[in-house]
Amino acid sequence: MKNNPFLTIFLLFCIQVLLVKYLDYIDFEMGEGLSLAFMCFLIPIVSIVLNLFIGESGYKKPFRYFTFFIVIISLLAFVALSYLGALGRAYQH
């Protein structure tokens, strides 16, 4: 996995989906804002850390672009989901 960071990110995404489903199944309440931040920013943070520690590899440049893409998508998803969550709470009252 050290040689192919794309595989690592894919496996982390699968683990995150399973973890979120499990936490939902056991009704673990960690706060709406914290869980949304966890869902949106866990993989980009791991991707940035992997990008910093990857040595000379054939995947270094494409993985850097992939990391930028993931960070931008996660920021957009966080803003959109926060807005939709706030809009939903406003309509409940």
The first five atom37 places (N, CA, C, CB, O) and aatype in JSON, in Angstrom:
{
  "aatype": [12, 11, 2, 2, 14, 13, 10, 16, 9, 13, 10, 10, 13, 4, 9, 5, 19, 10, 10, 19, 11, 18, 10, 3, 18, 9, 3, 13, 6, 12, 7, 6, 7, 10, 15, 10, 0, 13, 12, 4, 13, 10, 9, 14, 9, 19, 15, 9, 19, 10, 2, 10, 13, 9, 7, 6, 15, 7, 18, 11, 11, 14, 13, 1, 18, 13, 16, 13, 13, 9, 19, 9, 9, 15, 10, 10, 0, 13, 19, 0, 10, 15, 18, 10, 7, 0, 10, 7, 1, 0, 18, 5, 8],
  "atom_mask": [
    [1, 1, 1, 1, 1],
    [1, 1, 1, 1, 1],
    [1, 1, 1, 1, 1],
    [1, 1, 1, 1, 1],
    [1, 1, 1, 1, 1],
    [1, 1, 1, 1, 1],
    [1, 1, 1, 1, 1],
    [1, 1, 1, 1, 1],
    [1, 1, 1, 1, 1],
    [1, 1, 1, 1, 1],
    [1, 1, 1, 1, 1],
    [1, 1, 1, 1, 1],
    [1, 1, 1, 1, 1],
    [1, 1, 1, 1, 1],
    [1, 1, 1, 1, 1],
    [1, 1, 1, 1, 1],
    [1, 1, 1, 1, 1],
    [1, 1, 1, 1, 1],
    [1, 1, 1, 1, 1],
    [1, 1, 1, 1, 1],
    [1, 1, 1, 1, 1],
    [1, 1, 1, 1, 1],
    [1, 1, 1, 1, 1],
    [1, 1, 1, 1, 1],
    [1, 1, 1, 1, 1],
    [1, 1, 1, 1, 1],
    [1, 1, 1, 1, 1],
    [1, 1, 1, 1, 1],
    [1, 1, 1, 1, 1],
    [1, 1, 1, 1, 1],
    [1, 1, 1, 0, 1],
    [1, 1, 1, 1, 1],
    [1, 1, 1, 0, 1],
    [1, 1, 1, 1, 1],
    [1, 1, 1, 1, 1],
    [1, 1, 1, 1, 1],
    [1, 1, 1, 1, 1],
    [1, 1, 1, 1, 1],
    [1, 1, 1, 1, 1],
    [1, 1, 1, 1, 1],
    [1, 1, 1, 1, 1],
    [1, 1, 1, 1, 1],
    [1, 1, 1, 1, 1],
    [1, 1, 1, 1, 1],
    [1, 1, 1, 1, 1],
    [1, 1, 1, 1, 1],
    [1, 1, 1, 1, 1],
    [1, 1, 1, 1, 1],
    [1, 1, 1, 1, 1],
    [1, 1, 1, 1, 1],
    [1, 1, 1, 1, 1],
    [1, 1, 1, 1, 1],
    [1, 1, 1, 1, 1],
    [1, 1, 1, 1, 1],
    [1, 1, 1, 0, 1],
    [1, 1, 1, 1, 1],
    [1, 1, 1, 1, 1],
    [1, 1, 1, 0, 1],
    [1, 1, 1, 1, 1],
    [1, 1, 1, 1, 1],
    [1, 1, 1, 1, 1],
    [1, 1, 1, 1, 1],
    [1, 1, 1, 1, 1],
    [1, 1, 1, 1, 1],
    [1, 1, 1, 1, 1],
    [1, 1, 1, 1, 1],
    [1, 1, 1, 1, 1],
    [1, 1, 1, 1, 1],
    [1, 1, 1, 1, 1],
    [1, 1, 1, 1, 1],
    [1, 1, 1, 1, 1],
    [1, 1, 1, 1, 1],
    [1, 1, 1, 1, 1],
    [1, 1, 1, 1, 1],
    [1, 1, 1, 1, 1],
    [1, 1, 1, 1, 1],
    [1, 1, 1, 1, 1],
    [1, 1, 1, 1, 1],
    [1, 1, 1, 1, 1],
    [1, 1, 1, 1, 1],
    [1, 1, 1, 1, 1],
    [1, 1, 1, 1, 1],
    [1, 1, 1, 1, 1],
    [1, 1, 1, 1, 1],
    [1, 1, 1, 0, 1],
    [1, 1, 1, 1, 1],
    [1, 1, 1, 1, 1],
    [1, 1, 1, 0, 1],
    [1, 1, 1, 1, 1],
    [1, 1, 1, 1, 1],
    [1, 1, 1, 1, 1],
    [1, 1, 1, 1, 1],
    [1, 1, 1, 1, 1]
  ],
  "atom_positions": [
    [[0.82, -1.19, 0.0], [0.0, 0.0, 0.0], [0.86, 1.26, 0.0], [-0.93, -0.01, 1.2], [0.43, 2.31, -0.46]],
    [[2.06, 1.14, 0.5], [2.93, 2.31, 0.53], [3.29, 2.75, -0.89], [4.2, 2.01, 1.33], [3.49, 3.94, -1.15]],
    [[3.36, 1.8, -1.8], [3.72, 2.14, -3.17], [2.54, 2.69, -3.96], [4.27, 0.93, -3.87], [2.75, 3.4, -4.95]],
    [[1.32, 2.39, -3.56], [0.14, 2.87, -4.28], [-0.78, 3.61, -3.32], [-0.61, 1.7, -4.96], [-1.61, 2.97, -2.66]],
    [[-0.67, 4.93, -3.22], [-1.49, 5.68, -2.26], [-2.97, 5.72, -2.66], [-0.96, 7.1, -2.13], [-3.83, 5.92, -1.8]],
    [[-3.28, 5.53, -3.94], [-4.68, 5.53, -4.36], [-5.44, 4.37, -3.73], [-4.78, 5.45, -5.89], [-6.6, 4.51, -3.34]],
    [[-4.78, 3.22, -3.63], [-5.39, 2.06, -2.98], [-5.63, 2.34, -1.5], [-4.5, 0.82, -3.15], [-6.66, 1.93, -0.96]],
    [[-4.7, 3.01, -0.86], [-4.85, 3.35, 0.56], [-6.06, 4.26, 0.78], [-3.58, 4.03, 1.08], [-6.84, 4.04, 1.69]],
    [[-6.21, 5.29, -0.07], [-7.34, 6.2, 0.07], [-8.65, 5.48, -0.2], [-7.18, 7.4, -0.87], [-9.64, 5.74, 0.49]],
    [[-8.69, 4.6, -1.18], [-9.91, 3.84, -1.45], [-10.29, 2.96, -0.27], [-9.73, 2.98, -2.71], [-11.46, 2.89, 0.1]],
    [[-9.31, 2.29, 0.32], [-9.6, 1.44, 1.49], [-10.03, 2.27, 2.69], [-8.37, 0.61, 1.85], [-10.9, 1.85, 3.44]],
    [[-9.44, 3.44, 2.87], [-9.86, 4.33, 3.96], [-11.29, 4.82, 3.76], [-8.92, 5.51, 4.09], [-12.04, 4.95, 4.72]],
    [[-11.65, 5.1, 2.51], [-13.02, 5.5, 2.22], [-13.99, 4.38, 2.58], [-13.17, 5.88, 0.74], [-15.04, 4.63, 3.18]],
    [[-13.66, 3.14, 2.23], [-14.52, 2.0, 2.58], [-14.63, 1.84, 4.09], [-13.98, 0.71, 1.95], [-15.72, 1.58, 4.61]],
    [[-13.52, 1.98, 4.8], [-13.54, 1.87, 6.26], [-14.37, 2.99, 6.87], [-12.11, 1.91, 6.82], [-15.11, 2.76, 7.82]],
    [[-14.26, 4.2, 6.33], [-15.04, 5.32, 6.86], [-16.53, 5.1, 6.66], [-14.62, 6.64, 6.19], [-17.32, 5.37, 7.56]],
    [[-16.94, 4.6, 5.5], [-18.35, 4.32, 5.27], [-18.86, 3.27, 6.25], [-18.58, 3.86, 3.81], [-19.94, 3.42, 6.81]],
    [[-18.09, 2.22, 6.45], [-18.49, 1.19, 7.4], [-18.54, 1.72, 8.83], [-17.54, 0.0, 7.33], [-19.44, 1.35, 9.6]],
    [[-17.6, 2.58, 9.2], [-17.59, 3.16, 10.54], [-18.79, 4.06, 10.76], [-16.3, 3.95, 10.76], [-19.4, 4.02, 11.83]],
    [[-19.14, 4.87, 9.78], [-20.31, 5.74, 9.91], [-21.59, 4.91, 10.02], [-20.41, 6.7, 8.7], [-22.47, 5.23, 10.82]],
    [[-21.69, 3.85, 9.23], [-22.87, 2.97, 9.33], [-22.94, 2.28, 10.69], [-22.84, 1.9, 8.21], [-24.02, 2.15, 11.27]],
    [[-21.79, 1.85, 11.21], [-21.77, 1.2, 12.51], [-22.13, 2.18, 13.62], [-20.39, 0.58, 12.78], [-22.9, 1.83, 14.52]],
    [[-21.59, 3.4, 13.57], [-21.93, 4.39, 14.59], [-23.4, 4.77, 14.52], [-21.07, 5.63, 14.43], [-24.01, 5.05, 15.55]],
    [[-23.97, 4.78, 13.35], [-25.39, 5.04, 13.21], [-26.21, 3.86, 13.76], [-25.75, 5.29, 11.74], [-27.27, 4.07, 14.36]],
    [[-25.72, 2.65, 13.56], [-26.41, 1.45, 14.04], [-26.45, 1.4, 15.56], [-25.73, 0.2, 13.49], [-27.46, 1.0, 16.13]],
    [[-25.36, 1.79, 16.22], [-25.33, 1.71, 17.69], [-25.82, 3.0, 18.33], [-23.92, 1.39, 18.18], [-25.76, 3.14, 19.55]],
    [[-26.32, 3.95, 17.53], [-26.83, 5.23, 18.01], [-25.79, 5.99, 18.83], [-28.08, 5.02, 18.84], [-26.09, 6.54, 19.89]],
    [[-24.58, 6.02, 18.33], [-23.51, 6.79, 18.96], [-23.68, 8.24, 18.56], [-22.1, 6.25, 18.56], [-23.66, 8.57, 17.38]],
    [[-23.84, 9.1, 19.53], [-24.1, 10.52, 19.28], [-22.84, 11.31, 19.58], [-25.3, 11.04, 20.13], [-22.45, 11.44, 20.74]],
    [[-22.19, 11.85, 18.54], [-21.01, 12.66, 18.79], [-21.23, 14.1, 18.36], [-19.81, 12.08, 18.06], [-20.26, 14.85, 18.22]],
    [[-22.43, 14.5, 18.16], [-22.72, 15.87, 17.76], [-22.8, 15.99, 16.26], [0.0, 0.0, 0.0], [-22.01, 15.39, 15.53]],
    [[-23.76, 16.78, 15.81], [-23.98, 16.86, 14.37], [-22.82, 17.52, 13.64], [-25.25, 17.62, 14.09], [-22.4, 17.05, 12.58]],
    [[-22.29, 18.59, 14.18], [-21.18, 19.29, 13.53], [-19.91, 18.46, 13.52], [0.0, 0.0, 0.0], [-19.18, 18.46, 12.53]],
    [[-19.65, 17.76, 14.61], [-18.44, 16.95, 14.69], [-18.51, 15.75, 13.75], [-18.21, 16.48, 16.13], [-17.52, 15.41, 13.1]],
    [[-19.66, 15.12, 13.67], [-19.78, 13.97, 12.78], [-19.69, 14.39, 11.32], [-21.09, 13.23, 13.03], [-19.12, 13.67, 10.5]],
    [[-20.26, 15.56, 10.98], [-20.17, 16.06, 9.6], [-18.72, 16.39, 9.26], [-21.07, 17.3, 9.41], [-18.25, 16.08, 8.17]],
    [[-18.01, 17.02, 10.18], [-16.6, 17.33, 9.94], [-15.78, 16.05, 9.82], [-16.03, 18.21, 11.07], [-14.87, 15.96, 8.99]],
    [[-16.09, 15.06, 10.64], [-15.4, 13.77, 10.57], [-15.62, 13.12, 9.22], [-15.89, 12.83, 11.7], [-14.68, 12.62, 8.6]],
    [[-16.87, 13.12, 8.75], [-17.18, 12.49, 7.47], [-16.53, 13.22, 6.31], [-18.68, 12.42, 7.27], [-16.09, 12.59, 5.35]],
    [[-16.47, 14.54, 6.37], [-15.96, 15.31, 5.23], [-14.44, 15.42, 5.2], [-16.55, 16.69, 5.26], [-13.86, 15.48, 4.12]],
    [[-13.78, 15.46, 6.36], [-12.37, 15.82, 6.37], [-11.41, 14.72, 6.8], [-12.18, 16.97, 7.25], [-10.2, 14.96, 6.82]],
    [[-11.88, 13.54, 7.14], [-10.97, 12.47, 7.55], [-10.08, 12.04, 6.39], [-11.75, 11.27, 8.09], [-8.85, 12.0, 6.54]],
    [[-10.66, 11.72, 5.28], [-9.89, 11.22, 4.15], [-8.98, 12.3, 3.55], [-10.83, 10.67, 3.08], [-7.84, 11.99, 3.22]],
    [[-9.43, 13.55, 3.39], [-8.48, 14.55, 2.88], [-7.28, 14.79, 3.8], [-9.19, 15.85, 2.66], [-6.18, 15.03, 3.31]],
    [[-7.49, 14.73, 5.1], [-6.36, 14.91, 6.03], [-5.38, 13.75, 5.89], [-6.87, 15.02, 7.48], [-4.17, 13.96, 5.88]],
    [[-5.89, 12.53, 5.79], [-5.01, 11.37, 5.61], [-4.3, 11.47, 4.26], [-5.81, 10.05, 5.7], [-3.12, 11.12, 4.15]],
    [[-5.0, 11.95, 3.25], [-4.4, 12.11, 1.93], [-3.27, 13.14, 1.95], [-5.45, 12.52, 0.92], [-2.23, 12.94, 1.31]],
    [[-3.46, 14.24, 2.67], [-2.41, 15.25, 2.79], [-1.2, 14.69, 3.53], [-2.94, 16.5, 3.51], [-0.06, 14.92, 3.13]],
    [[-1.45, 13.94, 4.59], [-0.35, 13.34, 5.35], [0.4, 12.34, 4.48], [-0.88, 12.66, 6.63], [1.64, 12.31, 4.49]],
    [[-0.33, 11.51, 3.73], [0.33, 10.57, 2.83], [1.14, 11.31, 1.76], [-0.7, 9.66, 2.17], [2.23, 10.88, 1.4]],
    [[0.59, 12.4, 1.28], [1.29, 13.17, 0.26], [2.6, 13.74, 0.8], [0.4, 14.31, -0.26], [3.59, 13.83, 0.07]],
    [[2.61, 14.11, 2.06], [3.84, 14.65, 2.66], [4.91, 13.58, 2.85], [3.52, 15.29, 3.99], [6.1, 13.86, 2.74]],
    [[4.48, 12.35, 3.14], [5.44, 11.3, 3.47], [5.75, 10.34, 2.34], [4.95, 10.53, 4.62], [6.52, 9.4, 2.52]],
    [[5.17, 10.55, 1.17], [5.5, 9.69, 0.04], [6.88, 10.08, -0.45], [4.43, 9.81, -1.11], [7.16, 11.26, -0.7]],
    [[7.73, 9.1, -0.59], [9.07, 9.36, -1.11], [9.01, 9.5, -2.62], [0.0, 0.0, 0.0], [7.98, 9.87, -3.18]],
    [[10.09, 9.21, -3.25], [10.11, 9.25, -4.71], [9.33, 8.05, -5.23], [11.57, 9.26, -5.27], [9.69, 6.9, -5.01]],
    [[8.27, 8.37, -5.93], [7.4, 7.32, -6.45], [6.83, 7.79, -7.77], [6.26, 6.98, -5.44], [6.78, 8.99, -8.05]],
    [[6.42, 6.85, -8.58], [5.79, 7.19, -9.84], [4.41, 7.81, -9.65], [0.0, 0.0, 0.0], [3.87, 8.41, -10.57]],
    [[3.85, 7.66, -8.46], [2.51, 8.17, -8.15], [2.53, 9.55, -7.51], [1.8, 7.21, -7.25], [1.47, 10.1, -7.24]],
    [[3.69, 10.12, -7.27], [3.77, 11.35, -6.48], [3.01, 12.51, -7.12], [5.22, 11.74, -6.29], [2.2, 13.15, -6.45]],
    [[3.25, 12.8, -8.39], [2.59, 13.95, -9.03], [1.08, 13.71, -9.22], [3.24, 14.23, -10.38], [0.3, 14.6, -8.89]],
    [[0.65, 12.55, -9.74], [-0.8, 12.35, -9.85], [-1.51, 12.33, -8.49], [-1.09, 11.04, -10.58], [-2.64, 12.79, -8.38]],
    [[-0.83, 11.8, -7.47], [-1.44, 11.76, -6.15], [-1.55, 13.16, -5.55], [-0.64, 10.85, -5.22], [-2.49, 13.44, -4.81]],
    [[-0.61, 14.04, -5.86], [-0.7, 15.42, -5.4], [-1.94, 16.1, -6.01], [0.59, 16.21, -5.76], [-2.68, 16.79, -5.3]],
    [[-2.16, 15.9, -7.3], [-3.34, 16.47, -7.94], [-4.63, 15.84, -7.38], [-3.28, 16.25, -9.47], [-5.63, 16.53, -7.2]],
    [[-4.57, 14.56, -7.12], [-5.71, 13.86, -6.53], [-6.01, 14.41, -5.13], [-5.45, 12.35, -6.46], [-7.17, 14.55, -4.76]],
    [[-4.97, 14.72, -4.37], [-5.13, 15.3, -3.03], [-5.79, 16.67, -3.11], [-3.78, 15.41, -2.32], [-6.69, 16.96, -2.33]],
    [[-5.35, 17.5, -4.05], [-5.99, 18.81, -4.23], [-7.46, 18.64, -4.59], [-5.27, 19.63, -5.31], [-8.32, 19.37, -4.09]],
    [[-7.76, 17.7, -5.46], [-9.13, 17.43, -5.87], [-9.98, 16.99, -4.67], [-9.16, 16.36, -6.96], [-11.1, 17.47, -4.51]],
    [[-9.46, 16.1, -3.86], [-10.2, 15.61, -2.69], [-10.45, 16.73, -1.69], [-9.44, 14.45, -2.01], [-11.54, 16.83, -1.11]],
    [[-9.46, 17.58, -1.47], [-9.62, 18.68, -0.52], [-10.69, 19.65, -1.01], [-8.28, 19.42, -0.32], [-11.53, 20.09, -0.22]],
    [[-10.68, 19.99, -2.28], [-11.68, 20.91, -2.82], [-13.08, 20.3, -2.75], [-11.34, 21.29, -4.27], [-14.03, 20.97, -2.35]],
    [[-13.21, 19.04, -3.12], [-14.51, 18.37, -3.07], [-15.0, 18.27, -1.63], [-14.42, 16.96, -3.69], [-16.19, 18.46, -1.37]],
    [[-14.12, 17.98, -0.68], [-14.56, 17.87, 0.71], [-14.99, 19.22, 1.28], [-13.44, 17.29, 1.57], [-15.95, 19.28, 2.05]],
    [[-14.31, 20.29, 0.9], [-14.73, 21.62, 1.34], [-16.11, 21.98, 0.77], [-13.69, 22.68, 0.93], [-16.97, 22.5, 1.48]],
    [[-16.3, 21.7, -0.51], [-17.61, 21.96, -1.12], [-18.71, 21.11, -0.48], [-17.55, 21.69, -2.64], [-19.82, 21.6, -0.24]],
    [[-18.4, 19.86, -0.22], [-19.39, 18.98, 0.41], [-19.72, 19.45, 1.82], [-18.88, 17.53, 0.45], [-20.88, 19.42, 2.22]],
    [[-18.72, 19.89, 2.58], [-18.96, 20.36, 3.93], [-19.84, 21.6, 3.93], [-17.64, 20.65, 4.63], [-20.78, 21.69, 4.72]],
    [[-19.55, 22.54, 3.04], [-20.35, 23.76, 2.97], [-21.78, 23.43, 2.54], [-19.71, 24.77, 1.98], [-22.74, 23.94, 3.12]],
    [[-21.93, 22.58, 1.52], [-23.27, 22.24, 1.03], [-24.07, 21.48, 2.08], [-23.17, 21.42, -0.25], [-25.25, 21.77, 2.3]],
    [[-23.45, 20.51, 2.73], [-24.17, 19.73, 3.74], [-24.49, 20.56, 4.98], [-23.35, 18.5, 4.15], [-25.54, 20.39, 5.59]],
    [[-23.59, 21.47, 5.35], [-23.88, 22.36, 6.48], [-25.07, 23.27, 6.15], [-22.64, 23.21, 6.84], [-25.95, 23.48, 6.98]],
    [[-25.08, 23.8, 4.95], [-26.19, 24.66, 4.53], [-27.5, 23.89, 4.5], [-25.9, 25.26, 3.15], [-28.52, 24.37, 5.0]],
    [[-27.48, 22.7, 3.92], [-28.72, 21.91, 3.86], [-29.18, 21.49, 5.25], [-28.51, 20.68, 2.99], [-30.38, 21.44, 5.51]],
    [[-28.24, 21.18, 6.15], [-28.61, 20.84, 7.52], [-29.23, 22.02, 8.26], [0.0, 0.0, 0.0], [-30.21, 21.86, 8.98]],
    [[-28.65, 23.2, 8.07], [-29.21, 24.4, 8.7], [-30.57, 24.74, 8.12], [-28.25, 25.59, 8.54], [-31.47, 25.17, 8.84]],
    [[-30.72, 24.56, 6.82], [-32.01, 24.8, 6.18], [-33.07, 23.82, 6.69], [-31.87, 24.69, 4.67], [-34.22, 24.21, 6.9]],
    [[-32.69, 22.57, 6.87], [-33.62, 21.58, 7.4], [-34.02, 21.89, 8.84], [0.0, 0.0, 0.0], [-35.18, 21.73, 9.21]],
    [[-33.06, 22.32, 9.66], [-33.4, 22.68, 11.04], [-34.3, 23.92, 11.08], [-32.11, 22.94, 11.87], [-35.16, 24.03, 11.95]],
    [[-34.1, 24.85, 10.15], [-34.94, 26.05, 10.11], [-36.37, 25.7, 9.75], [-34.38, 27.06, 9.11], [-37.31, 26.29, 10.29]],
    [[-36.56, 24.76, 8.85], [-37.91, 24.36, 8.47], [-38.61, 23.51, 9.52], [-37.87, 23.61, 7.16], [-39.83, 23.39, 9.52]],
    [[-37.84, 22.91, 10.43], [-38.46, 22.13, 11.48], [-39.13, 23.01, 12.53], [-37.43, 21.23, 12.14], [-40.08, 22.59, 13.18]],
    [[-38.64, 24.21, 12.69], [-39.18, 25.1, 13.73], [-40.33, 25.87, 13.25], [-38.15, 26.04, 14.24], [-40.91, 26.66, 14.0]]
  ]
}
